[in-house]
Amino acid sequence: MKPRRTICMIVLLLACCGVPAFAHVLGGYYAMDHNIVVTVRSSDVTLDMVVLPAEFPTASLMATADTNHNKELDGEEAKDLVVRYEGSLREYLHVTLNGERVTLRFQDGSASLITDVLPGPQLEMIFRFTAIDPPVKLGRNELHLDDKCHLGMLGIRNIEFATGGPESVTIAEERKVDSCDPTLYPGFVGELPPDYREATVVFDVTSGVAVRGEGLSTGPPEPAPSAVRGSGRTRSSSRLVGLVGDLAKNPRPGVVLAALGLAFVFGMLHAAQPGHGKTIVAAYLVGSHGTVRHAVLLGFVVTLTHTFSVYIIGLFLLLGFESAAEISVIVWLKLASGIGIAAIGAWMLARALRRKALPHVHLGGVHHHHHHPEGHAHDHGHDHDHDHDHEHEHEHAAARAGEAPSLGRLLALGITGGLVPCPDGIVVVLLAAYLGVMAFGMLLLVSFSLGLAATLVVIGVLVVRGSRFITRRLKKPGRVFQWASIISATVICVIGLGMIYVAARYLIRPG
């Protein structure tokens, strides 16, 4: 087999293990949906805002709002949550009326926990704000709203306009701007969700203008009539998350065993999706000439780190750490993971290039019998010496091309490769805690992780066996080993740099 053809086969083998994509699109469980209905009257302007936090921010907010720990929002708890939250909204709602900045006053609000949704319970908070200065004037008015709430968080946002009171107010023109930032959705395929943050309404008032401060709307806000309302309540739940609900409804031993088996299968299928370190595992094993033992160890280290990060983030959410509910936590972990992977890849590449530049010598003066004539084996009467010598040739070529993976490097790559947690796993922890089946949830995650590890280990073993199968049929495997080391190290560098780019693009985006 020609060296060039062999190198191409090794590159193809690495590519088949999964592109350096990201298995989880940023968002989903971290989203913060909201809708604003602006009602213009001859007497005043009101803003009714519906906020729908997804599962992660819901868990964080409930951890501090549910003071009696009954997993519900009682009257006083709901009131305290709304009062505590409205200030952060009012600060970032920028409204101008006829060119002057509007002063908003919080009027009333409500909060409730929606439990009949998937994959987990979600909060719904409703706020009413009233514009108290400057007043609406007779004739033409122009109001501009710039919603800067939850910048940097994913979600569906909308702004609507309505008229209230008599027919003395008419809307002449509406303009809305979809401010959706593509950098918030790296790797997203398809049409981005609507993110209307800026809107302008031009309206005419023919009569009935009130004196400043009089005629303000009273009473609690009503649910906003919006297509966005409730849009975040039901998401496509993963099959793993669905098992938690099944166990809560029917915790019999047979159901538990069946669920654990399914969780193992789901873990295997989940690991087969793009990402999860498969390319990194394959590239490192090829480039460092790893063994089956190395493949098993690396697969389990990646999985253990992946699972441990799920437990840590889930615990922080259950303890009420609001920062853990932000997508930036995952982005920073992705950045750290990318830096570590790129550093390891760069170190491997530097060593591989340095070894390639060295003159071709036999290390330590050993294996001189490879230069003996082919009749050497027949002189001793051992038919198997050809295979034995060729195996030594393979090992010696590997030694010339590079050294076997050390435990430290395996741990470093495994930890950095598995640092980014699985959002579905975090939801399992949160949902299991809410349903009171925490032990079952933990068992599900363990079984799921074992399935994920099984896939990574199988891929690693196949890569090791495949690379050795190829090199055993080469006359000069040393050169191929050198090029394989260079290519593998380059692949690892590219993956790490790609993760750094995606994370940095999110972290340094405008606004």
C-alpha positions as a printed NumPy array, in Angstrom:
array([[  0.   ,   0.   ,   0.   ],
       [  1.377,   3.401,  -1.005],
       [  2.088,   5.866,   1.802],
       [  0.04 ,   8.618,   0.161],
       [ -2.995,   6.352,  -0.124],
       [ -2.569,   5.239,   3.464],
       [ -2.429,   8.821,   4.717],
       [ -5.665,   9.565,   2.844],
       [ -7.304,   6.557,   4.5  ],
       [ -6.247,   7.761,   7.946],
       [ -7.683,  11.226,   7.266],
       [-10.928,   9.605,   6.098],
       [-10.981,   7.464,   9.249],
       [-10.744,  10.586,  11.394],
       [-13.456,  12.318,   9.398],
       [-15.836,   9.381,   9.807],
       [-15.59 ,   9.72 ,  13.578],
       [-17.544,  12.966,  13.457],
       [-16.908,  16.473,  12.303],
       [-15.778,  18.986,  14.903],
       [-19.326,  20.257,  15.249],
       [-21.095,  21.129,  18.444],
       [-23.718,  18.663,  19.552],
       [-25.83 ,  21.202,  21.385],
       [-26.913,  24.426,  19.796],
       [-26.586,  27.172,  22.364],
       [-29.998,  28.066,  23.704],
       [-33.146,  26.061,  24.284],
       [-33.187,  25.496,  28.015],
       [-31.441,  28.846,  28.611],
       [-33.907,  30.912,  26.564],
       [-35.847,  33.895,  27.864],
       [-38.954,  34.563,  25.783],
       [-40.936,  37.727,  26.218],
       [-43.606,  39.784,  24.538],
       [-44.578,  43.406,  25.015],
       [-47.975,  44.893,  24.187],
       [-47.918,  48.703,  24.041],
       [-51.396,  50.219,  24.468],
       [-51.747,  53.865,  23.456],
       [-54.64 ,  55.949,  24.791],
       [-55.533,  59.59 ,  24.77 ],
       [-54.702,  59.663,  28.473],
       [-51.613,  57.463,  28.814],
       [-49.418,  54.684,  27.465],
       [-49.066,  51.277,  29.137],
       [-46.67 ,  48.397,  28.536],
       [-47.804,  44.879,  29.386],
       [-44.812,  42.546,  29.339],
       [-44.98 ,  38.762,  29.512],
       [-41.708,  37.025,  30.452],
       [-41.336,  33.266,  29.978],
       [-38.048,  31.925,  31.366],
       [-37.014,  28.507,  30.087],
       [-36.102,  25.575,  32.325],
       [-32.694,  26.749,  33.562],
       [-33.626,  30.328,  34.574],
       [-36.911,  28.98 ,  35.965],
       [-35.018,  26.604,  38.261],
       [-32.697,  29.375,  39.426],
       [-35.53 ,  31.836,  40.112],
       [-37.687,  29.226,  41.863],
       [-34.798,  28.257,  44.14 ],
       [-34.964,  31.707,  45.748],
       [-38.676,  32.509,  45.245],
       [-40.093,  29.26 ,  46.685],
       [-39.294,  30.092,  50.301],
       [-41.494,  27.359,  51.809],
       [-40.079,  24.739,  49.409],
       [-43.445,  23.365,  48.333],
       [-42.51 ,  23.619,  44.629],
       [-45.263,  26.169,  44.045],
       [-45.586,  29.953,  43.982],
       [-47.909,  31.108,  46.74 ],
       [-49.399,  34.616,  46.749],
       [-46.691,  36.341,  48.755],
       [-43.922,  34.419,  46.989],
       [-45.26 ,  35.463,  43.576],
       [-45.586,  39.076,  44.669],
       [-42.062,  39.196,  46.079],
       [-40.657,  37.655,  42.876],
       [-42.418,  40.175,  40.636],
       [-41.352,  43.153,  42.765],
       [-37.772,  41.892,  42.866],
       [-37.664,  41.334,  39.109],
       [-39.486,  44.398,  37.736],
       [-36.654,  46.815,  38.461],
       [-34.256,  44.983,  36.155],
       [-36.832,  45.13 ,  33.366],
       [-37.697,  48.801,  33.82 ],
       [-34.027,  49.723,  33.702],
       [-33.604,  48.215,  30.25 ],
       [-36.893,  49.253,  28.646],
       [-35.957,  52.421,  26.762],
       [-39.043,  54.334,  25.6  ],
       [-39.243,  57.735,  23.94 ],
       [-42.419,  59.696,  23.202],
       [-42.113,  62.503,  20.677],
       [-38.348,  62.472,  21.123],
       [-38.368,  62.662,  24.938],
       [-37.306,  59.826,  27.231],
       [-40.317,  58.278,  28.967],
       [-40.359,  57.594,  32.701],
       [-41.971,  54.232,  33.426],
       [-43.731,  53.347,  36.655],
       [-44.327,  49.772,  37.749],
       [-48.034,  49.34 ,  38.308],
       [-48.738,  45.682,  38.988],
       [-47.737,  42.172,  38.082],
       [-48.237,  38.471,  38.619],
       [-46.239,  35.263,  38.516],
       [-47.207,  31.611,  38.247],
       [-45.547,  28.268,  37.692],
       [-46.769,  26.335,  34.662],
       [-46.394,  22.626,  35.378],
       [-48.309,  20.928,  32.556],
       [-45.503,  21.471,  30.045],
       [-42.527,  19.621,  28.656],
       [-39.754,  19.042,  29.371],
       [-40.068,  20.79 ,  32.743],
       [-42.015,  23.435,  34.682],
       [-41.652,  27.036,  33.558],
       [-42.385,  30.404,  35.087],
       [-44.725,  32.942,  33.567],
       [-44.346,  36.504,  34.814],
       [-46.555,  39.409,  33.719],
       [-45.693,  43.055,  34.357],
       [-47.547,  46.301,  33.682],
       [-45.66 ,  49.562,  33.338],
       [-47.255,  52.994,  32.822],
       [-45.658,  55.988,  31.122],
       [-46.052,  58.948,  33.473],
       [-43.864,  61.547,  31.745],
       [-43.998,  63.102,  29.149],
       [-47.767,  63.078,  28.431],
       [-49.562,  62.188,  25.23 ],
       [-50.441,  65.292,  23.184],
       [-53.254,  66.158,  20.803],
       [-52.474,  65.429,  17.193],
       [-49.679,  63.195,  15.962],
       [-47.48 ,  61.277,  18.423],
       [-44.531,  59.007,  17.805],
       [-43.423,  56.392,  20.334],
       [-40.242,  54.369,  20.029],
       [-39.474,  51.296,  22.164],
       [-36.032,  49.723,  22.482],
       [-36.195,  46.526,  24.512],
       [-32.722,  45.891,  25.938],
       [-33.887,  43.314,  28.483],
       [-31.985,  40.026,  28.524],
       [-29.401,  41.078,  25.973],
       [-27.165,  38.161,  25.145],
       [-29.846,  35.605,  25.956],
       [-31.671,  33.587,  23.346],
       [-35.404,  33.687,  23.06 ],
       [-38.437,  34.662,  21.04 ],
       [-39.366,  38.329,  21.446],
       [-42.202,  40.338,  20.012],
       [-43.654,  43.844,  20.305],
       [-47.287,  44.636,  19.528],
       [-49.319,  47.842,  19.531],
       [-52.956,  48.38 ,  20.464],
       [-55.336,  51.257,  21.174],
       [-57.46 ,  51.684,  24.264],
       [-60.49 ,  53.753,  25.176],
       [-62.688,  55.599,  22.686],
       [-62.088,  55.962,  18.988],
       [-60.198,  59.21 ,  19.534],
       [-56.863,  57.353,  19.076],
       [-55.852,  55.809,  15.757],
       [-52.599,  54.137,  14.76 ],
       [-51.167,  55.625,  11.578],
       [-47.974,  53.554,  11.21 ],
       [-46.078,  50.669,  12.834],
       [-42.456,  49.698,  12.286],
       [-40.644,  46.744,  13.87 ],
       [-37.004,  45.698,  13.612],
       [-35.915,  42.087,  13.968],
       [-32.764,  42.463,  16.015],
       [-31.877,  38.769,  16.033],
       [-28.132,  38.404,  16.439],
       [-26.758,  35.438,  14.432],
       [-23.769,  35.21 ,  16.782],
       [-26.159,  34.018,  19.504],
       [-26.927,  30.91 ,  17.455],
       [-23.627,  29.392,  16.293],
       [-24.239,  26.273,  14.256],
       [-27.986,  26.948,  14.029],
       [-29.555,  25.448,  10.904],
       [-32.724,  26.973,   9.484],
       [-34.568,  30.239,   9.999],
       [-33.646,  32.078,  13.17 ],
       [-36.484,  32.716,  15.662],
       [-37.982,  36.231,  15.689],
       [-36.307,  38.693,  18.022],
       [-38.165,  41.999,  17.75 ],
       [-36.512,  44.402,  20.181],
       [-37.087,  47.739,  18.473],
       [-40.415,  49.125,  17.332],
       [-41.989,  52.472,  16.505],
       [-45.657,  53.443,  16.44 ],
       [-47.12 ,  56.67 ,  15.034],
       [-50.593,  57.441,  16.382],
       [-53.041,  60.348,  16.235],
       [-55.065,  61.677,  19.179],
       [-58.112,  63.748,  18.233],
       [-59.576,  64.424,  21.697],
       [-59.625,  63.443,  25.35 ],
       [-56.031,  64.19 ,  26.377],
       [-55.734,  64.036,  30.177],
       [-53.806,  66.317,  32.463],
       [-50.368,  64.906,  33.298],
       [-50.651,  62.223,  35.943],
       [-54.426,  61.849,  35.648],
       [-56.393,  59.105,  34.044],
       [-53.706,  56.43 ,  34.468],
       [-54.82 ,  52.869,  33.876],
       [-55.488,  50.885,  37.002],
       [-55.976,  47.259,  37.853],
       [-53.812,  44.175,  37.414],
       [-52.386,  43.426,  33.973],
       [-54.228,  40.951,  31.83 ],
       [-52.497,  38.232,  29.822],
       [-51.074,  39.708,  26.638],
       [-52.82 ,  38.569,  23.447],
       [-49.739,  37.36 ,  21.668],
       [-48.687,  34.479,  19.512],
       [-45.484,  34.44 ,  21.534],
       [-47.388,  33.894,  24.747],
       [-46.819,  30.278,  25.671],
       [-44.519,  29.649,  22.715],
       [-41.714,  28.594,  25.009],
       [-43.854,  26.331,  27.153],
       [-43.641,  23.147,  25.177],
       [-40.293,  22.165,  23.712],
       [-39.24 ,  19.016,  21.97 ],
       [-38.194,  16.974,  24.977],
       [-35.387,  14.454,  24.64 ],
       [-36.265,  10.832,  25.243],
       [-33.981,  10.804,  28.271],
       [-35.938,  13.647,  29.894],
       [-39.186,  11.83 ,  29.104],
       [-37.998,   8.832,  31.103],
       [-37.871,  10.947,  34.276],
       [-41.59 ,  11.676,  33.98 ],
       [-42.326,   8.004,  33.329],
       [-40.436,   6.97 ,  36.462],
       [-42.254,   9.567,  38.561],
       [-45.619,   8.204,  37.439],
       [-44.746,   4.529,  37.749],
       [-41.658,   3.797,  39.911],
       [-42.019,  -0.002,  39.842],
       [-38.786,  -2.061,  39.61 ],
       [-39.606,  -3.311,  36.119],
       [-40.158,   0.222,  34.861],
       [-36.93 ,   1.377,  36.496],
       [-34.889,  -1.404,  34.86 ],
       [-36.458,  -0.753,  31.47 ],
       [-35.78 ,   2.971,  31.825],
       [-32.147,   2.344,  32.755],
       [-31.728,   0.14 ,  29.698],
       [-33.285,   2.751,  27.456],
       [-31.103,   5.447,  29.008],
       [-28.023,   3.377,  28.129],
       [-29.186,   3.085,  24.514],
       [-30.015,   6.783,  24.369],
       [-26.509,   7.533,  25.641],
       [-24.972,   5.463,  22.86 ],
       [-27.096,   7.179,  20.224],
       [-26.452,  10.581,  21.763],
       [-22.689,  10.089,  21.562],
       [-23.021,   9.094,  17.908],
       [-24.236,  12.612,  17.073],
       [-21.705,  15.252,  15.956],
       [-19.455,  16.457,  18.737],
       [-18.851,  14.728,  22.097],
       [-15.099,  14.469,  21.477],
       [-15.148,  11.593,  18.991],
       [-12.874,  13.341,  16.503],
       [-10.549,  14.432,  19.291],
       [-10.347,  10.9  ,  20.69 ],
       [ -9.712,   9.416,  17.249],
       [ -7.136,  12.013,  16.237],
       [ -5.205,  11.727,  19.482],
       [ -5.101,   7.94 ,  19.389],
       [ -3.877,   7.945,  15.789],
       [ -1.357,  10.723,  16.333],
       [  0.1  ,   9.312,  19.546],
       [ -0.139,   5.641,  18.495],
       [ -2.4  ,   4.727,  21.378],
       [ -3.421,   1.244,  22.419],
       [ -6.788,  -0.258,  23.262],
       [ -6.118,   0.513,  26.912],
       [ -5.563,   4.157,  26.041],
       [ -8.787,   4.221,  24.02 ],
       [-10.796,   2.859,  26.957],
       [ -9.222,   5.286,  29.432],
       [ -9.679,   8.327,  27.187],
       [-13.309,   7.474,  26.442],
       [-14.172,   7.139,  30.116],
       [-12.325,  10.32 ,  31.137],
       [-14.25 ,  12.341,  28.526],
       [-17.529,  10.836,  29.74 ],
       [-16.825,  11.318,  33.447],
       [-15.92 ,  14.972,  32.917],
       [-19.001,  15.489,  30.735],
       [-21.229,  13.98 ,  33.436],
       [-19.545,  15.725,  36.363],
       [-20.08 ,  19.122,  34.728],
       [-23.791,  18.261,  34.418],
       [-24.013,  17.583,  38.153],
       [-22.183,  20.81 ,  39.038],
       [-24.315,  23.089,  36.829],
       [-27.5  ,  21.341,  37.977],
       [-26.518,  21.763,  41.629],
       [-25.78 ,  25.466,  41.168],
       [-29.193,  25.965,  39.538],
       [-30.969,  24.143,  42.35 ],
       [-29.14 ,  26.321,  44.881],
       [-30.366,  29.477,  43.152],
       [-27.167,  30.713,  41.501],
       [-28.661,  32.942,  38.802],
       [-25.385,  33.143,  36.887],
       [-25.564,  29.376,  36.312],
       [-28.784,  29.954,  34.354],
       [-27.006,  32.082,  31.775],
       [-25.771,  30.673,  28.502],
       [-22.448,  32.479,  29.068],
       [-21.509,  29.758,  31.575],
       [-21.547,  27.169,  28.794],
       [-19.726,  29.568,  26.485],
       [-16.923,  30.127,  28.992],
       [-16.612,  26.369,  29.484],
       [-16.463,  25.948,  25.715],
       [-13.758,  28.607,  25.54 ],
       [-11.725,  26.898,  28.267],
       [-12.189,  23.545,  26.557],
       [-11.105,  24.982,  23.209],
       [ -7.992,  26.577,  24.69 ],
       [ -6.986,  23.304,  26.343],
       [ -7.599,  21.234,  23.212],
       [ -5.763,  23.711,  20.972],
       [ -2.802,  23.8  ,  23.367],
       [ -2.522,  20.002,  23.422],
       [ -2.829,  19.877,  19.631],
       [ -0.158,  22.561,  19.198],
       [  2.18 ,  20.701,  21.545],
       [  1.639,  17.456,  19.6  ],
       [  2.176,  19.236,  16.285],
       [  5.42 ,  20.868,  17.442],
       [  6.802,  17.509,  18.594],
       [  5.699,  15.768,  15.401],
       [  7.349,  18.397,  13.192],
       [ 10.513,  18.312,  15.286],
       [ 10.726,  14.52 ,  15.015],
       [ 10.164,  14.668,  11.257],
       [ 13.087,  17.064,  10.916],
       [ 15.453,  14.701,  12.738],
       [ 17.629,  12.313,  10.698],
       [ 16.281,   8.782,  10.27 ],
       [ 18.121,   6.625,  12.799],
       [ 17.336,   3.514,  14.792],
       [ 16.766,   4.333,  18.423],
       [ 19.078,   2.704,  20.922],
       [ 20.664,   0.425,  18.343],
       [ 17.997,  -2.233,  18.785],
       [ 16.141,  -4.466,  16.341],
       [ 19.191,  -4.971,  14.103],
       [ 17.686,  -8.266,  12.99 ],
       [ 15.32 ,  -6.354,  10.679],
       [ 18.293,  -5.811,   8.329],
       [ 19.078,  -9.49 ,   8.052],
       [ 18.264, -11.281,   4.826],
       [ 14.856, -12.903,   4.502],
       [ 16.427, -16.296,   4.886],
       [ 17.195, -15.505,   8.512],
       [ 13.936, -16.968,   9.702],
       [ 14.364, -20.167,   7.723],
       [ 17.851, -20.665,   9.132],
       [ 16.267, -21.045,  12.557],
       [ 13.384, -23.111,  11.295],
       [ 10.676, -20.792,  12.707],
       [  7.93 , -19.986,  10.227],
       [  6.434, -17.301,  12.412],
       [  9.506, -15.081,  12.547],
       [  8.379, -13.003,   9.572],
       [  5.253, -11.898,  11.402],
       [  7.189, -11.439,  14.61 ],
       [  9.773,  -9.272,  12.879],
       [  7.074,  -7.253,  11.139],
       [  5.34 ,  -6.582,  14.452],
       [  8.649,  -5.325,  15.839],
       [  9.008,  -3.181,  12.725],
       [  5.575,  -1.69 ,  13.432],
       [  6.391,  -0.951,  17.061],
       [  9.809,   0.423,  16.172],
       [  8.27 ,   2.712,  13.548],
       [  5.824,   3.965,  16.115],
       [  8.652,   4.639,  18.521],
       [ 10.517,   6.628,  15.863],
       [  7.383,   8.656,  15.013],
       [  6.405,   9.463,  18.582],
       [  5.955,   8.215,  22.086],
       [  2.91 ,   6.48 ,  23.533],
       [  0.34 ,   8.651,  25.317],
       [  1.212,   9.452,  28.897],
       [ -1.383,   9.319,  31.667],
       [ -1.102,  13.065,  32.204],
       [ -1.805,  13.92 ,  28.569],
       [ -4.679,  11.452,  28.408],
       [ -6.275,  13.017,  31.487],
       [ -5.674,  16.549,  30.199],
       [ -7.257,  15.835,  26.817],
       [-10.119,  13.839,  28.322],
       [-10.986,  16.57 ,  30.823],
       [-10.827,  19.411,  28.305],
       [-12.715,  17.371,  25.719],
       [-15.594,  16.604,  28.091],
       [-15.774,  19.926,  29.899],
       [-18.921,  21.255,  28.171],
       [-22.006,  19.704,  29.853],
       [-25.002,  18.162,  28.141],
       [-28.095,  20.424,  28.512],
       [-30.432,  17.41 ,  28.443],
       [-28.547,  15.949,  31.379],
       [-28.956,  19.172,  33.364],
       [-32.697,  19.154,  32.671],
       [-32.86 ,  15.568,  33.957],
       [-31.341,  16.726,  37.268],
       [-33.747,  19.68 ,  37.533],
       [-36.846,  17.688,  36.574],
       [-35.944,  14.795,  38.869],
       [-35.537,  17.227,  41.774],
       [-38.892,  18.873,  41.012],
       [-40.735,  15.536,  40.735],
       [-39.104,  14.124,  43.861],
       [-37.321,  11.267,  42.069],
       [-33.758,  12.527,  42.444],
       [-32.303,   9.052,  43.024],
       [-33.918,   7.747,  39.847],
       [-32.679,  10.778,  37.96 ],
       [-29.113,  10.169,  39.089],
       [-29.345,   6.503,  38.095],
       [-30.648,   7.51 ,  34.677],
       [-27.724,   9.856,  34.184],
       [-25.251,   7.146,  35.205],
       [-26.776,   4.694,  32.719],
       [-26.899,   7.376,  30.035],
       [-23.234,   8.217,  30.656],
       [-22.215,   4.559,  30.439],
       [-23.885,   4.364,  27.046],
       [-22.071,   7.487,  25.933],
       [-18.784,   6.038,  27.176],
       [-19.441,   2.773,  25.35 ],
       [-19.742,   4.585,  22.026],
       [-16.565,   6.602,  22.597],
       [-14.634,   3.5  ,  23.657],
       [-15.841,   1.485,  20.657],
       [-14.832,   4.294,  18.306],
       [-11.448,   4.583,  19.99 ],
       [-10.809,   0.831,  19.765],
       [-11.837,   0.774,  16.104],
       [ -9.459,   3.644,  15.368],
       [ -6.577,   1.888,  17.122],
       [ -7.258,  -1.434,  15.396],
       [ -7.842,   0.234,  12.052],
       [ -4.635,   2.249,  12.124],
       [ -2.6  ,  -0.815,  13.056],
       [ -4.31 ,  -2.902,  10.394],
       [ -3.241,  -0.322,   7.824],
       [  0.329,   0.16 ,   8.993],
       [  1.067,  -3.575,   9.28 ],
       [  0.752,  -3.775,   5.513],
       [  3.29 ,  -1.056,   4.862],
       [  6.905,  -1.601,   3.965],
       [  7.948,   1.662,   5.646],
       [  5.389,   2.471,   8.323],
       [  7.642,   5.003,  10.035],
       [  7.008,   7.677,   7.407],
       [  3.263,   7.11 ,   7.568],
       [  3.351,   7.308,  11.362],
       [  5.133,  10.65 ,  11.125],
       [  2.578,  12.102,   8.728],
       [ -0.295,  10.635,  10.74 ],
       [  1.062,  12.373,  13.831],
       [  1.234,  15.691,  11.99 ],
       [ -2.265,  15.353,  10.506],
       [ -3.818,  14.228,  13.797],
       [ -2.229,  17.061,  15.743],
       [ -3.451,  19.526,  13.116],
       [ -7.   ,  18.158,  13.393],
       [ -6.937,  18.596,  17.181],
       [ -5.627,  22.157,  16.795],
       [ -8.373,  23.024,  14.307],
       [-11.078,  21.645,  16.604],
       [ -9.749,  23.644,  19.556],
       [ -9.411,  26.835,  17.522],
       [-12.937,  26.341,  16.164],
       [-14.322,  26.118,  19.692],
       [-12.373,  29.237,  20.682],
       [-13.74 ,  31.118,  17.671],
       [-17.367,  30.183,  18.396],
       [-17.074,  31.092,  22.073],
       [-15.175,  34.324,  21.455],
       [-17.647,  35.385,  18.775],
       [-20.408,  35.103,  21.322],
       [-18.534,  36.762,  24.18 ],
       [-17.308,  39.812,  22.226],
       [-20.458,  40.408,  20.178],
       [-21.694,  44.028,  20.07 ],
       [-24.158,  45.156,  22.765]])
